Amino acid sequence: MASFRADPMPLSSGNTRVKNARKLARRSSRAERRQFLADGPKAVEGAVGLPGCVVEVFATVEATTRYAALAAAAEAESAVWTLVEDRALASLSDAVTPAGVVALCRFVDRPLPHVLDGDPRLVAVCADVRDPGNAGTVIRTADAAGADAVVLTGSSVDAYNPKTVRATVGSLFHLPLALVDEPAAGVAAARSAGLQVLAADGSGETDLDEADGSGLLEAPTAWLFGNEAWGLPAELAALADHRVRIPIHGRAESLNLSTAAAICLYSSARSHRRTR
């Protein structure tokens, strides 16, 4: 078990540090302090692996024993590992069955020019994606596909919403993230970084299979994904170099946003590997 730089006795839910951390359930508090909570061992592991991200880890005695290697890793990064009572931990988690470990983290997003620096080859740009599960899954999928960055634009869900963070399963800490107010600004920045912009659009003029076969996907690409319910506004889709549709071979009307993103990102990733 790791040594503790915090109180050796478990803190109660009434402790000031616990109460201050609990306030981060509100978006306004997160924005003001530029801090958020990462719930569960995978999220905490990802946060600990990002230097300077973790401020403090709250854990039950049982979880500290179960995740001894994680506690040691946190100590190695000079993160305070604080024992808390089960009730205190539950007050910091929105999971039905808390895993017993929650990290207090600093925001990880970076300015858009920094995120797109260094000749990126694959980027996911989300415009007005409202569902935290979808946004988190897109981040996780982009990480798995080897993308260089994710950009959340417009009225997209808060990247630090607990449900979004949990849906990333730690990937939030693995690749650069930018938050941009205007979707068009995200598209313009991607193009300035040397990326072609492909809009995932169910009524697009280009079939994904045809795009793959023609070599279109071999170029460095920013995929543009729209809202779950209404997709991409026509004026935003028009800014893309191509509007690409995923062929539907069965009777389904459409694909879930995160599923469509997975298909598009992996199609580009596969094409990039072939050209290497």
C-alpha positions, 0 to 999 in steps of 0.5 A: 500500500502506498504511503499517504500524504493526506490524513491517515484516517478516513474522512467523512462526507462532512469534511471540508475537502470532500464537500468542496470536491462534491461541489464539482457536480455543478458545471458552474463550479467546474468552470470556475475552478477548472477542476472536475472529478474522474470516477472509477479505476480506469478514469483515475488510472488515465488521470494519474498517467497524465503528469500534473493532472491529478490534485487528489484521489479520494478512495475507500480503505477497501478500494485502496487495498484492491487498487494498491498499484494505482495508489502507488502510481498516484504517490509516484506522481505526487498526488495526494491519496486520501482515505474516505468513508464509504458514504463520503466516496458515494457522495462524490460518485454518480455511479449506481455502484461506486468503485471506491476511487475518485480523482480530483483533476485539473481540466485537460483541454488545450487551445485549438492551435496547440491541439492541431499542432504537429501535422495531425493525420486524424481528428474528430470534430463534434458539433453540437453533440448533446448526449454525454454517452455519445461524446464520451464514446467518440473520445474513447473511439478516437483514442482507440483508432489512434486519432491525434485529437478531439474537438468539441464545438458549439453547444456540445455537452460539457466534456467534464460532465461525470457521465461524459468522463465515465464514458471515455473510460480513461481516454479523456486523458490519452489524447489532446482535447479542444473546446471551441464555441463556433463549429465553423472555427473548428472546421477552419482550424482543421483545414489550416492544419492541413486536414481535409474535412469530411462531414459524416452525413446520411445524405452525403454525395460520397459513399464511404466505401467508394471514398475508401476505394478511391484513395480519398481516405488516405489524406490527413482528415478531420471528420465532422460529426453532428448532433444526434437528432438533426445531424449537421446543419446544411451551412456547416456541412457545406464547409466540408470538402466532402459529405460522406454517407455510410451505406446502410445495407439493411433496413435500419433507418440510420446509425447511432452517432458514436457508431457512425463515428467509429466506422468513419474513424476506423476507415480512415485509420485503416487507410492511413496504415495501408499507406504507411 
